[in-house]
Amino acid sequence: MDIISIQSVCKNYKETKALDCVSLEIKSGELFGLLGVNGAGKTTLIKILCGLTKKSSGKIVIGGFDIDREIEQIKTIVDVSPQETSIANNLTVKENLEFFANIYGNENQNEMSEIVKIFGLESVLQQRAKTLSGGFKRRLSIAIALISKPKILFLDEPTLGLDVFARRELWGIIEKLKGKMTIVLTSHYMEEIEQLCDRVAILSHGKVLNVGTIDEMKKVANAETFEDAFIKIVESAK
Amino acid sequence: MSRTINFLKRNFKEVFRDPIIYIFCLGFPILMFLLFYVINNFSNSQTPTFETRSLLPGIITFSYSFVMLTMSLIVSKDKQTFFLKRLYSSPMKAHEYILGYAFVGLIVGFLQTIVCIFVSFLISVVDGVAFLTFGEILLLILSQIPIMITNIFLGLLFGSLFNDKSAPGITSVFISLSGILGGCWMPLETMGGFETICRCLPFYPSVYIGRVVTNATNAFGDVYVFNGVAWFGLLPIVIFMFVSILLSTVFFKKIMTSDK
């Protein structure tokens, strides 16, 4: 069953077409990847799906709600961990989690403890967010996104700027979330998409070039590796 | 209301865990009192504007411009770190954000007022002069609420419009203007046409009305009374207050759905 339906969505910024007639269907429970180089339109699409910015045209239905008329209902079932981490810097980790828990009306201490455990935040609970390392900031950012118990979780470049160890740890955490909710993940790291995603959409210059599993894409592009498949697909569209 | 209070608590912690508030909002007014006390006592020229009863309303009004700075900093920083954008994807409503920021501004403003009153009380004890009665203190606090609110919402407006690098620069212009155009330590009544212009802005009327409450004396040796100047002054005070609330609300809502 499709939980997100995107039909012919365009987004224009003055003279730039950030999204050009994008159509996608994302199934409930899957971990869906949006792969593309910088400026492909991945973050723009995520922002539109979260209600942070408006599309120029097209239709989007999320969880049965039309984004043009029922955005407030959509906001109760989605959450996002933005590219910029976006946490309250002068609050401690615990205070950050409690703050967002209150916004979403979820102040169940057991659930919060579970999230703290999943993300390994026990040792830094009383630490101010601005003193955390990049890896822990990302963990906190994603943990905050889970506090609302979303049906759909958007992860925008979740491992951007992290070292290889922090990245692998975060992949492990994201894999634990698989199946519990629908996750839409944007990345320009090939190995991240290969490791985590059930299906992928390749974006370039605001257009969807191909949608499918990793194996399907390798077959379509007649390539041995996913990286080769990605390059062939993007170059053939130029 | 629960989300507003939750956001207020977060803003309270953010503001009061930042050393800037202690330096500018609380330390600076104290420094100004001491500075003018020293100037007045050791320069051998008794300037009515530097007397405690005259200085107190001036410094209170001036100190609220630092509340504007604080508000602009917290909003622009939240914008810059995309913290606000993250919140926009939550069920929080525009009025919950605005009230959550504004109430913290009120707390800072009232704390400043209390600090100013306490410091001027200490100076009056050292000088051996009578201080304000409790009624006069309450009336003074009430009379300065509109300019406090104006500064709070101007801070929200500048924080919405500018980033955290340029917001302090813009607010510093207003800080200087409020001091000069408010007659906080300059005897505007001796400046003819310039005083008339200052009556059309909210700073001078707020200070003027404050000096009426404290029975201060102007540069000509006359006690401030609730005359035509004060009555006319109510107009810019009220207009600026409502305009600042309206503009900050409009622009705050605009940035919520802005592409920037």
Interface residues (C-beta under 8 A of the other chain):
Chain A: Y13 C50 G51 L52 T53 K54 E72 K75 T76 V78 D79 V80 P82 E84 T85 S86 I87 A88 N89 N90 L91 E95 F99 F100 N102 I103 Y104 R128 S148
Chain B: S2 R3 N6 F7 K9 R10 K13 E14 R17 D18 T81 F82 F83 K85 R86 L87 Y88 S89 S90 P91 M92 T257 S258 D259
